[in-house]
Amino acid sequence: MTEERAGTPVLSIIVPTFNEAGNVAELVRRVSAAMRGTAVEVIFVDDSTDDTPQRVEDVARTATIPVRLIHRDQPRGGLGGAVLEGIAAAHSDLCVVMDGDLQHPPETIAALLAKQQEGDYDVVVASRYTGDGTAAGLSDRMRVFVSRMSTLVTKAMFPIRLHTVSDPMTGFFLLDRTRIDTQRLKPRGFKILLEILARQNLNVAEVPFNFAGRHAGESKASLKQGFRFLTQLAYLRFGRMSAFAVIGGIGALANLGIMAGLQGLGMGYVWAAIIAAVLTIIGNFLLIERFVFRDMREDASTVWSRLFKSFTFNAVEAVVRIFVIWLAVQTWHLAPVLVAAVTLVIAFVVRYVFHALVVYAPRKGADVATRERSEV
């Protein structure tokens, strides 16, 4: 037994795997080299249908660090559930979670540990989008675009708890399990960090990392995984966005009613749409101030600044939307109210993202970390 094997490990490294046989040996080798002199253990929580469990057992017999295997015949909770099982079985309270495909470089683990010990953080996130971090390992521009947009929408869903987190979608992070209320976690998909950060107020720091290409095997990214992410996000964010949706729905109905009423009085559809837009922009702002973003007003800019940002954005959005209505009516001879209804639905998502990330963004120097708020 080497010196690294003796005693309780300083760090437990949790690696959820599904058919990653070709990566096991190289991952353990690189972890051993990167963490030489630090007592660590690696725990593979495996849901594989290939020979990954046998490869883990083979590597464990010769590794210079402790390597353990938890094989799940019934993988409850998907990847998120695997991570929670690994954390529960860890011998150290400090746990690093990383993928088994080596897109998360083991050489970054030391930086995660150093950052946690430097500031006694609850969670330290390895981010592709801070400092000199990169997402070069994403296979094509479309995946980069999807990753960026998913991150943007996710941050908009949780503008307080994810305010300082540039990469809430990463699967590479360190946490102190004594500070995580695991009973509140309800893993439904593979974005377990999002689940952790969204469920409670935590002190979070970041370190940059370079997202690498896969060492071996095939990517698990798929439309099914994307749907699972959207479902997970919807469950987590049901509260605030649903209120925004209700107010948006009321505003949309009011918009259509005003527009139809003015047209019934003989006004042209363009001017009717303009007047309807102005009235509903102001009405919606007053309602979301009261019912949606009330808990964020104290840390945001002044009410007049918020009104200006909201009105300007919505005015620009309305001009674009009205142009689309005009174009659709003139080109395809569609019913103006029908086109307006479709464009309002599309505008809803864009409007929510802008208000969450811009209109009600905490002003510089605002102390949002010390206040108790509920986003879930």
C-alpha contacts under 8 A as a table, 3 or more apart, distances in Angstrom:
res1	aa1	res2	aa2	distance
1	M	4	E	7.97
1	M	5	R	6.06
1	M	6	A	7.38
1	M	64	T	7.70
2	T	5	R	5.43
2	T	6	A	7.05
2	T	64	T	6.48
2	T	65	I	7.78
3	E	6	A	5.51
4	E	36	R	7.68
4	E	37	G	6.56
4	E	38	T	6.46
4	E	39	A	4.75
4	E	40	V	7.09
4	E	64	T	7.33
4	E	65	I	6.20
5	R	9	P	7.84
5	R	39	A	6.59
5	R	40	V	7.80
5	R	64	T	7.36
5	R	65	I	5.71
5	R	66	P	6.15
6	A	9	P	7.99
6	A	39	A	7.59
7	G	39	A	7.85
8	T	39	A	7.37
8	T	91	H	6.66
8	T	92	S	7.01
9	P	12	S	6.75
9	P	38	T	7.94
9	P	39	A	4.60
9	P	40	V	4.78
9	P	41	E	6.34
9	P	91	H	6.60
9	P	92	S	5.86
10	V	38	T	6.97
10	V	39	A	5.36
10	V	40	V	5.78
10	V	92	S	6.00
10	V	94	L	7.02
11	L	39	A	6.79
11	L	40	V	4.82
11	L	41	E	6.61
11	L	92	S	5.54
11	L	93	D	7.40
11	L	94	L	5.26
11	L	95	C	5.77
11	L	96	V	7.25
12	S	40	V	5.74
12	S	41	E	4.98
12	S	42	V	6.02
12	S	43	I	7.17
12	S	90	A	5.85
12	S	91	H	6.61
12	S	92	S	5.54
12	S	93	D	7.65
12	S	94	L	6.34
12	S	95	C	4.73
12	S	96	V	6.25
13	I	40	V	7.27
13	I	41	E	6.02
13	I	42	V	4.68
13	I	43	I	6.01
13	I	95	C	5.66
13	I	96	V	4.68
13	I	97	V	6.00
13	I	98	M	7.46
14	I	42	V	6.14
14	I	43	I	4.99
14	I	44	F	6.20
14	I	45	V	7.24
14	I	83	V	6.69
14	I	86	G	5.77
14	I	87	I	6.97
14	I	95	C	6.79
14	I	96	V	5.90
14	I	97	V	4.80
14	I	98	M	6.45
15	V	42	V	7.25
15	V	43	I	6.04
15	V	44	F	4.80
15	V	45	V	6.10
15	V	83	V	7.52
15	V	86	G	7.93
15	V	97	V	6.12
15	V	98	M	5.45
15	V	99	D	5.70
15	V	100	G	5.76
16	P	44	F	5.78
16	P	45	V	4.68
16	P	46	D	5.82
16	P	47	D	7.83
16	P	79	L	6.44
16	P	82	A	5.94
16	P	83	V	6.23
16	P	98	M	7.48
16	P	99	D	6.37
16	P	100	G	6.63
17	T	20	E	6.07
17	T	44	F	6.70
17	T	45	V	6.14
17	T	46	D	4.77
17	T	47	D	6.22
17	T	48	S	6.69
17	T	99	D	7.20
17	T	100	G	5.78
18	F	46	D	6.04
18	F	47	D	5.16
18	F	48	S	4.30
18	F	49	T	7.38
18	F	52	T	7.79
19	N	47	D	7.68
19	N	48	S	4.73
19	N	49	T	6.29
19	N	50	D	5.52
19	N	51	D	7.42
19	N	52	T	5.89
19	N	217	G	7.89
20	E	23	N	5.55
20	E	24	V	6.70
20	E	48	S	7.69
20	E	52	T	5.89
20	E	100	G	6.55
20	E	101	D	6.68
20	E	216	A	7.64
20	E	217	G	6.55
21	A	24	V	5.73
21	A	50	D	7.32
21	A	51	D	6.14
21	A	52	T	4.11
21	A	53	P	7.73
21	A	55	R	6.06
21	A	56	V	7.90
22	G	25	A	7.44
22	G	52	T	7.87
22	G	215	H	8.00
22	G	216	A	5.64
22	G	217	G	6.70
23	N	26	E	5.58
23	N	27	L	6.01
23	N	100	G	6.65
23	N	101	D	5.87
23	N	102	L	7.19
23	N	215	H	6.48
23	N	216	A	5.97
23	N	217	G	7.85
24	V	27	L	5.26
24	V	28	V	6.31
24	V	52	T	7.61
24	V	55	R	6.76
24	V	56	V	6.35
24	V	59	V	7.57
24	V	100	G	7.12
25	A	28	V	5.35
25	A	29	R	6.12
25	A	55	R	7.59
25	A	56	V	7.64
25	A	59	V	6.04
26	E	29	R	5.00
26	E	30	R	6.13
27	L	30	R	5.28
27	L	31	V	6.11
27	L	100	G	7.16
27	L	101	D	7.91
27	L	102	L	6.49
27	L	106	P	7.34
28	V	31	V	5.08
28	V	32	S	6.02
28	V	42	V	7.69
28	V	59	V	7.83
28	V	63	A	7.39
29	R	32	S	5.21
29	R	33	A	6.30
29	R	63	A	7.71
30	R	33	A	5.07
30	R	34	A	5.93
30	R	106	P	6.12
30	R	107	E	7.34
31	V	34	A	5.11
31	V	35	M	5.94
31	V	106	P	5.28
31	V	107	E	7.11
32	S	35	M	5.45
32	S	36	R	5.80
32	S	64	T	6.83
32	S	65	I	6.49
33	A	36	R	5.36
34	A	106	P	6.55
34	A	107	E	5.19
34	A	109	I	7.72
34	A	110	A	7.26
35	M	38	T	5.49
35	M	39	A	7.80
35	M	40	V	7.42
35	M	107	E	7.91
35	M	109	I	7.75
35	M	110	A	6.66
36	R	39	A	7.98
39	A	65	I	7.81
40	V	65	I	6.70
40	V	66	P	7.28
41	E	65	I	6.08
41	E	66	P	4.87
41	E	67	V	5.92
41	E	68	R	7.75
42	V	65	I	7.65
42	V	66	P	6.35
42	V	67	V	4.81
42	V	68	R	6.25
43	I	67	V	5.93
43	I	68	R	4.77
43	I	69	L	5.85
43	I	70	I	7.30
43	I	86	G	6.57
43	I	90	A	7.55
44	F	56	V	7.58
44	F	67	V	7.66
44	F	68	R	6.20
44	F	69	L	4.93
44	F	70	I	6.09
44	F	71	H	7.93
44	F	86	G	7.61
45	V	69	L	6.16
45	V	70	I	4.72
45	V	71	H	5.89
45	V	72	R	7.30
45	V	82	A	5.81
45	V	83	V	7.28
45	V	85	E	7.49
45	V	86	G	6.17
46	D	52	T	7.69
46	D	53	P	6.97
46	D	69	L	7.25
46	D	70	I	6.05
46	D	71	H	4.66
46	D	72	R	6.02
46	D	82	A	7.54
47	D	71	H	6.15
47	D	72	R	5.37
47	D	73	D	6.76
47	D	74	Q	7.80
47	D	75	P	6.02
48	S	51	D	7.46
48	S	52	T	6.34
48	S	53	P	7.40
48	S	71	H	7.96
49	T	52	T	7.82
50	D	53	P	7.87
51	D	54	Q	5.41
51	D	55	R	6.42
52	T	55	R	5.06
52	T	56	V	6.25
53	P	56	V	5.14
53	P	57	E	6.34
53	P	69	L	7.20
53	P	71	H	6.94
54	Q	57	E	5.11
54	Q	58	D	6.14
55	R	58	D	5.04
55	R	59	V	6.14
56	V	59	V	5.19
56	V	60	A	6.03
56	V	67	V	7.72
56	V	68	R	7.79
56	V	69	L	6.76
57	E	60	A	5.07
57	E	61	R	6.58
57	E	68	R	7.86
57	E	69	L	7.22
58	D	61	R	5.60
58	D	62	T	7.35
59	V	62	T	5.66
59	V	63	A	5.91
59	V	67	V	7.80
60	A	63	A	5.26
60	A	66	P	6.91
60	A	67	V	5.02
60	A	68	R	7.01
63	A	66	P	6.97
63	A	67	V	7.24
70	I	86	G	7.77
72	R	75	P	5.46
75	P	78	G	5.82
75	P	81	G	7.39
75	P	82	A	7.16
76	R	81	G	5.88
76	R	82	A	7.60
77	G	80	G	5.79
77	G	81	G	4.09
77	G	82	A	7.06
77	G	186	K	7.98
77	G	187	P	5.41
77	G	188	R	5.38
77	G	189	G	6.71
78	G	81	G	5.31
78	G	82	A	6.41
78	G	187	P	7.49
78	G	188	R	6.68
78	G	189	G	5.74
78	G	190	F	6.55
79	L	82	A	4.99
79	L	83	V	6.29
79	L	189	G	6.32
79	L	190	F	4.86
79	L	191	K	7.95
79	L	192	I	7.59
80	G	83	V	5.17
80	G	84	L	6.43
80	G	187	P	5.07
80	G	188	R	6.79
80	G	189	G	5.86
80	G	190	F	5.28
80	G	191	K	6.74
80	G	192	I	4.89
81	G	84	L	5.16
81	G	85	E	6.30
81	G	187	P	5.79
81	G	188	R	7.78
82	A	85	E	5.14
82	A	86	G	6.25
83	V	86	G	5.09
83	V	87	I	6.19
83	V	97	V	7.22
83	V	192	I	7.62
84	L	87	I	5.06
84	L	88	A	6.15
84	L	182	T	7.81
85	E	88	A	5.14
85	E	89	A	6.28
86	G	89	A	5.14
86	G	90	A	6.10
87	I	90	A	5.18
87	I	95	C	6.70
87	I	177	R	7.29
90	A	93	D	7.16
90	A	95	C	7.44
92	S	95	C	6.73
93	D	176	D	5.60
93	D	177	R	5.33
93	D	178	T	6.44
94	L	174	L	6.97
94	L	175	L	5.82
94	L	176	D	4.69
94	L	177	R	6.43
95	C	174	L	5.53
95	C	175	L	5.47
95	C	176	D	6.45
95	C	177	R	7.12
96	V	109	I	7.50
96	V	172	F	7.33
96	V	173	F	5.64
96	V	174	L	4.19
96	V	175	L	6.49
97	V	171	G	6.81
97	V	172	F	5.47
97	V	173	F	5.45
97	V	174	L	6.27
98	M	104	H	6.31
98	M	171	G	5.88
98	M	172	F	4.57
98	M	173	F	6.86
99	D	102	L	6.68
99	D	103	Q	7.11
99	D	104	H	6.28
99	D	171	G	6.68
99	D	172	F	7.04
100	G	103	Q	7.85
100	G	104	H	7.97
101	D	104	H	7.43
101	D	214	R	5.51
101	D	215	H	6.00
101	D	216	A	6.77
101	D	217	G	7.64
102	L	105	P	5.65
102	L	106	P	7.46
102	L	212	A	7.15
102	L	213	G	7.57
102	L	214	R	5.98
102	L	215	H	5.86
103	Q	137	G	6.85
103	Q	211	F	5.48
103	Q	212	A	4.34
103	Q	213	G	5.43
103	Q	214	R	5.40
103	Q	215	H	7.35
104	H	108	T	7.90
104	H	172	F	6.55
104	H	209	F	7.96
104	H	210	N	7.71
104	H	211	F	5.99
104	H	212	A	6.62
105	P	108	T	5.85
105	P	109	I	7.82
105	P	209	F	7.84
105	P	210	N	7.56
105	P	211	F	7.47
105	P	212	A	7.17
106	P	109	I	5.51
107	E	110	A	6.59
107	E	111	A	7.99
108	T	111	A	5.31
108	T	112	L	6.52
108	T	126	A	7.93
108	T	209	F	6.70
109	I	112	L	5.09
109	I	113	L	6.32
110	A	113	L	5.13
110	A	114	A	6.08
111	A	114	A	5.05
111	A	115	K	6.07
111	A	207	V	7.07
112	L	115	K	5.26
112	L	116	Q	6.28
112	L	124	V	6.15
112	L	125	V	7.51
112	L	126	A	7.16
112	L	173	F	7.37
112	L	174	L	6.40
112	L	207	V	6.66
113	L	116	Q	5.18
113	L	117	Q	6.26
113	L	174	L	7.34
114	A	117	Q	5.25
114	A	118	E	5.98
115	K	118	E	5.00
115	K	119	G	6.44
115	K	120	D	7.97
115	K	121	Y	7.83
115	K	124	V	7.11
115	K	205	A	7.56
115	K	206	E	7.96
115	K	207	V	7.58
116	Q	119	G	5.60
116	Q	120	D	5.15
116	Q	121	Y	5.09
116	Q	122	D	7.56
116	Q	123	V	7.41
116	Q	124	V	6.28
116	Q	174	L	7.92
116	Q	205	A	7.81
117	Q	120	D	5.13
117	Q	121	Y	7.38
121	Y	124	V	6.64
121	Y	176	D	7.89
121	Y	203	N	5.48
121	Y	204	V	5.91
121	Y	205	A	6.64
122	D	175	L	5.71
122	D	176	D	5.42
122	D	179	R	6.29
122	D	180	I	7.87
122	D	202	L	6.04
122	D	203	N	5.22
122	D	204	V	6.08
123	V	173	F	7.11
123	V	174	L	5.60
123	V	175	L	4.35
123	V	176	D	6.58
123	V	202	L	7.18
123	V	203	N	6.52
123	V	204	V	4.92
123	V	205	A	6.51
124	V	173	F	5.69
124	V	174	L	5.07
124	V	175	L	6.40
124	V	204	V	5.70
124	V	205	A	4.77
124	V	206	E	5.30
124	V	207	V	7.25
125	V	165	V	7.84
125	V	167	D	7.61
125	V	168	P	7.97
125	V	170	T	7.70
125	V	172	F	6.63
125	V	173	F	4.48
125	V	174	L	6.48
125	V	204	V	7.32
125	V	205	A	6.23
125	V	206	E	4.61
125	V	207	V	6.32
126	A	167	D	7.83
126	A	170	T	7.17
126	A	172	F	5.54
126	A	173	F	5.42
126	A	206	E	5.81
126	A	207	V	5.08
126	A	208	P	5.62
126	A	209	F	5.93
127	S	130	T	5.90
127	S	133	G	6.47
127	S	166	S	6.68
127	S	167	D	5.22
127	S	170	T	6.77
127	S	172	F	7.94
127	S	206	E	6.36
127	S	207	V	6.05
127	S	208	P	4.87
127	S	209	F	5.84
128	R	133	G	4.52
128	R	134	T	4.81
128	R	135	A	5.53
128	R	167	D	6.56
128	R	170	T	7.87
128	R	208	P	5.97
128	R	209	F	5.63
128	R	210	N	6.23
128	R	211	F	6.45
129	Y	132	D	7.81
129	Y	133	G	5.63
129	Y	134	T	6.40
129	Y	135	A	7.65
129	Y	166	S	5.91
129	Y	167	D	6.21
129	Y	208	P	7.16
130	T	133	G	5.60
130	T	166	S	6.51
130	T	206	E	7.77
130	T	207	V	7.35
130	T	208	P	5.51
131	G	207	V	7.75
131	G	208	P	5.67
132	D	208	P	6.08
132	D	209	F	7.28
132	D	210	N	7.88
133	G	208	P	4.47
133	G	209	F	4.52
133	G	210	N	5.00
133	G	211	F	7.62
134	T	208	P	7.95
134	T	209	F	6.59
134	T	210	N	4.69
134	T	211	F	5.92
135	A	138	L	5.95
135	A	144	V	7.34
135	A	210	N	6.28
135	A	211	F	4.88
135	A	212	A	7.34
136	A	139	S	7.84
136	A	210	N	7.05
136	A	211	F	5.87
136	A	212	A	6.19
136	A	213	G	7.40
137	G	210	N	7.93
137	G	211	F	5.12
137	G	212	A	4.17
137	G	213	G	4.13
137	G	214	R	7.37
138	L	141	R	7.77
138	L	143	R	6.11
138	L	144	V	6.18
138	L	211	F	7.59
138	L	212	A	7.76
138	L	213	G	7.00
139	S	143	R	6.61
139	S	144	V	7.98
139	S	213	G	7.71
140	D	143	R	5.53
140	D	144	V	6.55
141	R	144	V	4.96
141	R	145	F	6.10
142	M	145	F	5.01
142	M	146	V	6.10
143	R	146	V	5.00
143	R	147	S	5.96
144	V	147	S	5.09
144	V	148	R	6.16
145	F	148	R	5.17
145	F	149	M	6.12
146	V	149	M	5.18
146	V	150	S	5.92
147	S	150	S	5.17
147	S	151	T	6.14
148	R	151	T	5.14
148	R	152	L	6.21
149	M	152	L	4.99
149	M	153	V	6.16
150	S	153	V	5.27
150	S	154	T	6.00
150	S	169	M	7.89
151	T	154	T	5.10
151	T	155	K	6.13
151	T	166	S	7.92
151	T	167	D	6.62
151	T	168	P	6.73
151	T	169	M	6.36
152	L	155	K	5.30
152	L	156	A	6.23
152	L	353	V	7.81
153	V	156	A	4.99
153	V	157	M	6.26
153	V	353	V	6.44
154	T	157	M	5.06
154	T	158	F	6.58
154	T	168	P	7.63
154	T	233	L	7.38
155	K	158	F	5.20
155	K	159	P	5.45
155	K	162	L	5.71
155	K	163	H	7.10
155	K	168	P	7.66
155	K	357	L	7.52
156	A	159	P	5.20
156	A	352	Y	7.52
156	A	353	V	5.18
156	A	354	F	7.83
156	A	356	A	5.18
156	A	357	L	5.59
157	M	237	R	6.09
157	M	240	R	7.73
157	M	241	M	7.07
157	M	353	V	7.69
157	M	356	A	7.32
158	F	161	R	5.75
158	F	162	L	5.73
158	F	163	H	7.72
158	F	198	A	6.99
158	F	237	R	7.43
158	F	375	E	6.65
159	P	162	L	5.57
159	P	163	H	5.37
159	P	356	A	6.00
159	P	357	L	6.34
159	P	361	A	7.26
160	I	163	H	5.13
160	I	296	M	7.87
160	I	368	V	7.20
160	I	375	E	7.80
161	R	164	T	7.65
161	R	197	L	6.78
161	R	198	A	6.49
161	R	201	N	6.51
161	R	202	L	7.80
161	R	375	E	7.75
162	L	165	V	4.98
162	L	166	S	7.72
162	L	168	P	7.20
162	L	197	L	7.33
162	L	198	A	7.74
163	H	166	S	7.92
164	T	204	V	7.55
164	T	205	A	7.87
165	V	168	P	6.05
165	V	204	V	7.49
165	V	205	A	7.68
165	V	206	E	7.32
167	D	170	T	5.78
168	P	193	L	6.54
168	P	194	L	5.66
169	M	191	K	6.18
169	M	193	L	6.93
169	M	194	L	6.41
170	T	173	F	7.60
170	T	191	K	7.49
170	T	193	L	7.09
171	G	191	K	6.79
171	G	192	I	7.28
171	G	193	L	6.57
173	F	193	L	7.73
176	D	179	R	5.77
176	D	180	I	7.00
177	R	180	I	5.14
178	T	181	D	7.91
180	I	196	I	7.56
181	D	184	R	5.79
181	D	185	L	7.29
181	D	200	Q	7.83
182	T	185	L	5.20
183	Q	186	K	7.99
184	R	199	R	6.76
185	L	195	E	6.56
185	L	196	I	6.71
185	L	199	R	6.97
186	K	195	E	7.47
187	P	190	F	7.87
187	P	192	I	6.58
187	P	195	E	6.86
188	R	228	R	7.46
188	R	232	Q	6.05
189	G	192	I	7.10
189	G	225	Q	7.79
189	G	228	R	5.82
189	G	229	F	6.27
189	G	232	Q	6.46
190	F	225	Q	7.85
190	F	229	F	7.31
191	K	194	L	5.58
191	K	195	E	6.72
191	K	229	F	7.06
192	I	195	E	4.97
192	I	196	I	6.27
193	L	196	I	5.04
193	L	197	L	6.13
194	L	197	L	5.25
194	L	198	A	5.86
195	E	198	A	5.37
195	E	199	R	6.20
195	E	236	L	7.54
196	I	199	R	5.60
196	I	200	Q	7.07
197	L	200	Q	6.10
197	L	201	N	7.11
197	L	202	L	6.85
198	A	201	N	7.74
198	A	236	L	7.19
198	A	375	E	7.28
198	A	376	V	6.95
199	R	375	E	7.87
199	R	376	V	6.43
201	N	369	A	7.59
201	N	372	E	7.54
201	N	373	R	7.96
203	N	369	A	7.51
214	R	217	G	7.15
214	R	218	E	7.73
214	R	219	S	7.70
221	A	225	Q	6.20
221	A	226	G	7.67
222	S	225	Q	5.18
222	S	226	G	6.33
223	L	226	G	4.91
223	L	227	F	6.20
224	K	227	F	5.13
224	K	228	R	6.28
225	Q	228	R	5.00
225	Q	229	F	6.23
226	G	229	F	5.09
226	G	230	L	6.34
227	F	230	L	5.11
227	F	231	T	6.16
228	R	231	T	5.04
228	R	232	Q	6.09
229	F	232	Q	5.04
229	F	233	L	6.07
230	L	233	L	5.04
230	L	234	A	6.07
231	T	234	A	5.08
231	T	235	Y	6.27
232	Q	235	Y	5.23
232	Q	236	L	6.23
233	L	236	L	5.12
233	L	237	R	5.99
234	A	237	R	5.27
234	A	238	F	5.63
235	Y	238	F	5.46
236	L	239	G	7.97
236	L	376	V	6.18
237	R	240	R	6.44
237	R	241	M	6.40
237	R	375	E	7.51
237	R	376	V	6.21
238	F	241	M	6.02
238	F	242	S	5.63
238	F	376	V	7.47
239	G	242	S	5.50
239	G	243	A	6.61
239	G	375	E	7.32
239	G	376	V	6.26
240	R	243	A	5.35
240	R	244	F	6.38
240	R	292	V	6.01
240	R	293	F	7.95
240	R	375	E	7.15
240	R	376	V	8.00
241	M	244	F	4.88
241	M	245	A	5.99
241	M	292	V	7.92
241	M	352	Y	7.73
242	S	245	A	4.86
242	S	246	V	6.17
243	A	246	V	5.10
243	A	247	I	6.31
243	A	291	F	7.17
243	A	292	V	6.03
244	F	247	I	5.22
244	F	248	G	5.91
244	F	288	I	6.77
244	F	292	V	6.08
244	F	352	Y	7.33
245	A	248	G	4.84
245	A	249	G	5.88
245	A	348	F	7.60
246	V	249	G	4.98
246	V	250	I	6.21
247	I	250	I	5.01
247	I	251	G	6.07
247	I	284	N	6.62
247	I	287	L	6.93
247	I	288	I	7.15
248	G	251	G	4.95
248	G	252	A	5.95
248	G	284	N	7.04
248	G	348	F	6.92
249	G	252	A	4.95
249	G	253	L	6.17
250	I	253	L	5.22
250	I	254	A	6.11
251	G	254	A	4.95
251	G	255	N	5.88
251	G	280	T	5.63
251	G	281	I	7.94
251	G	283	G	7.49
251	G	284	N	6.21
252	A	255	N	4.92
252	A	256	L	6.15
252	A	280	T	7.84
252	A	341	A	7.51
252	A	344	L	6.68
253	L	256	L	5.15
253	L	257	G	5.96
254	A	257	G	4.96
254	A	258	I	5.96
254	A	276	A	7.77
254	A	280	T	6.90
255	N	258	I	5.31
255	N	259	M	6.05
255	N	273	A	7.78
255	N	276	A	5.05
255	N	277	A	6.36
255	N	279	L	7.95
255	N	280	T	6.10
256	L	259	M	5.05
256	L	260	A	5.96
256	L	276	A	7.50
256	L	337	V	6.64
256	L	340	A	7.52
256	L	341	A	7.43
257	G	260	A	5.16
257	G	261	G	5.94
258	I	261	G	5.03
258	I	262	L	6.04
258	I	272	A	7.48
258	I	276	A	5.51
259	M	262	L	5.30
259	M	263	Q	6.19
259	M	269	Y	7.20
259	M	272	A	4.94
259	M	273	A	5.52
259	M	275	I	7.72
259	M	276	A	5.63
259	M	337	V	7.84
260	A	263	Q	5.11
260	A	264	G	6.08
260	A	272	A	7.74
260	A	337	V	7.31
261	G	264	G	4.94
261	G	265	L	6.42
262	L	265	L	5.02
262	L	266	G	6.62
262	L	267	M	5.54
262	L	272	A	5.65
263	Q	266	G	5.05
263	Q	267	M	4.71
263	Q	268	G	6.05
263	Q	269	Y	6.10
263	Q	272	A	6.37
264	G	267	M	7.19
267	M	271	W	6.89
267	M	272	A	6.22
268	G	271	W	5.70
268	G	272	A	6.11
269	Y	272	A	4.88
269	Y	273	A	5.94
269	Y	336	P	7.23
270	V	273	A	5.16
270	V	274	I	6.33
270	V	322	I	7.11
270	V	326	W	7.37
271	W	274	I	5.00
271	W	275	I	6.26
272	A	275	I	5.40
272	A	276	A	6.11
273	A	276	A	5.11
273	A	277	A	6.01
273	A	322	I	6.90
274	I	277	A	5.14
274	I	278	V	6.36
274	I	318	A	7.70
274	I	322	I	7.64
275	I	278	V	5.28
275	I	279	L	6.33
276	A	279	L	5.41
276	A	280	T	6.15
277	A	280	T	5.30
277	A	281	I	5.94
277	A	315	A	7.73
277	A	318	A	6.52
278	V	281	I	5.24
278	V	282	I	6.52
278	V	315	A	7.48
279	L	282	I	5.56
279	L	283	G	6.24
280	T	283	G	4.87
280	T	284	N	5.77
281	I	284	N	5.28
281	I	285	F	6.21
281	I	311	F	6.51
281	I	314	N	6.56
281	I	315	A	7.85
282	I	285	F	5.19
282	I	286	L	6.44
282	I	311	F	7.23
283	G	286	L	5.34
283	G	287	L	6.39
284	N	287	L	5.09
284	N	288	I	6.12
285	F	288	I	5.32
285	F	289	E	6.06
285	F	307	L	7.16
285	F	310	S	7.17
286	L	289	E	5.23
286	L	290	R	6.48
287	L	290	R	5.21
287	L	291	F	5.98
287	L	292	V	7.62
288	I	291	F	5.11
288	I	292	V	4.67
288	I	293	F	6.05
288	I	294	R	7.62
289	E	292	V	6.19
289	E	293	F	5.52
289	E	294	R	5.55
289	E	297	R	7.72
290	R	293	F	6.95
290	R	294	R	5.49
291	F	294	R	6.11
293	F	296	M	5.32
293	F	297	R	6.52
293	F	360	Y	7.29
294	R	297	R	5.55
295	D	298	E	7.07
295	D	373	R	7.32
296	M	299	D	5.84
296	M	300	A	6.29
296	M	360	Y	6.29
296	M	361	A	7.87
296	M	362	P	7.51
297	R	300	A	5.08
297	R	301	S	7.48
297	R	303	V	7.95
297	R	360	Y	6.60
298	E	301	S	7.95
299	D	360	Y	7.98
299	D	361	A	7.73
299	D	362	P	4.92
299	D	363	R	6.09
299	D	366	A	5.52
299	D	367	D	7.42
299	D	368	V	6.98
300	A	359	V	7.63
300	A	360	Y	5.17
300	A	361	A	5.61
300	A	362	P	4.49
300	A	363	R	5.16
300	A	366	A	7.92
301	S	305	S	6.07
301	S	306	R	6.39
301	S	359	V	7.89
301	S	360	Y	7.21
301	S	361	A	7.83
301	S	362	P	7.29
301	S	363	R	5.90
302	T	305	S	5.13
302	T	306	R	6.19
303	V	306	R	4.98
303	V	307	L	6.04
304	W	307	L	4.97
304	W	308	F	6.04
305	S	308	F	5.04
305	S	309	K	6.17
306	R	309	K	5.18
306	R	310	S	5.97
306	R	359	V	5.41
306	R	360	Y	7.11
307	L	310	S	5.08
307	L	311	F	5.79
308	F	311	F	5.20
308	F	312	T	5.86
309	K	312	T	5.25
309	K	313	F	6.05
309	K	359	V	6.02
310	S	313	F	5.32
310	S	314	N	6.02
310	S	355	H	7.06
310	S	359	V	6.42
311	F	314	N	5.14
311	F	315	A	5.77
312	T	315	A	5.06
312	T	316	V	6.19
313	F	316	V	5.25
313	F	317	E	6.06
314	N	317	E	4.83
314	N	318	A	5.81
314	N	351	R	7.54
315	A	318	A	4.93
315	A	319	V	6.17
316	V	319	V	5.11
316	V	320	V	6.30
317	E	320	V	5.18
317	E	321	R	6.02
317	E	347	A	7.55
318	A	321	R	4.88
318	A	322	I	5.85
319	V	322	I	5.11
319	V	323	F	6.11
320	V	323	F	5.13
320	V	324	V	6.29
321	R	324	V	5.02
321	R	325	I	6.22
321	R	340	A	7.68
321	R	343	T	6.34
321	R	344	L	7.95
322	I	325	I	4.90
322	I	326	W	6.14
322	I	340	A	7.82
323	F	326	W	5.03
323	F	327	L	6.02
324	V	327	L	5.00
324	V	328	A	5.99
325	I	328	A	5.19
325	I	329	V	6.07
325	I	336	P	6.38
325	I	339	V	5.80
325	I	340	A	6.21
325	I	343	T	7.93
326	W	329	V	5.18
326	W	330	Q	5.99
326	W	336	P	7.83
327	L	330	Q	5.23
327	L	331	T	5.76
327	L	332	W	7.97
328	A	331	T	5.23
328	A	332	W	5.39
328	A	333	H	6.58
328	A	334	L	6.28
328	A	339	V	7.23
329	V	332	W	5.65
329	V	333	H	4.37
329	V	334	L	4.89
329	V	335	A	6.60
329	V	336	P	6.23
329	V	339	V	7.93
330	Q	333	H	5.52
330	Q	334	L	7.94
334	L	338	L	7.38
334	L	339	V	6.94
335	A	338	L	5.35
335	A	339	V	6.41
336	P	339	V	5.24
336	P	340	A	6.11
337	V	340	A	4.98
337	V	341	A	6.20
338	L	341	A	5.17
338	L	342	V	6.54
339	V	342	V	5.25
339	V	343	T	6.28
340	A	343	T	5.22
340	A	344	L	6.11
341	A	344	L	5.22
341	A	345	V	6.55
342	V	345	V	5.39
342	V	346	I	6.65
343	T	346	I	5.19
343	T	347	A	6.09
344	L	347	A	4.99
344	L	348	F	6.20
345	V	348	F	5.32
345	V	349	V	7.63
346	I	349	V	6.29
346	I	350	V	7.28
347	A	350	V	5.26
347	A	351	R	5.96
348	F	351	R	5.16
348	F	352	Y	6.24
349	V	352	Y	5.26
349	V	353	V	6.36
350	V	353	V	5.34
350	V	354	F	6.33
351	R	354	F	5.25
351	R	355	H	6.25
352	Y	355	H	5.27
352	Y	356	A	6.09
353	V	356	A	5.33
353	V	357	L	6.06
354	F	357	L	5.40
354	F	358	V	5.43
354	F	359	V	6.75
355	H	358	V	5.41
355	H	359	V	4.60
355	H	360	Y	6.04
356	A	359	V	6.37
356	A	360	Y	5.62
356	A	361	A	6.60
357	L	360	Y	6.43
357	L	361	A	5.31
358	V	361	A	5.05
362	P	366	A	6.03
362	P	368	V	7.49
363	R	366	A	5.62
367	D	370	T	6.38
367	D	371	R	7.61
368	V	371	R	5.75
369	A	372	E	7.95
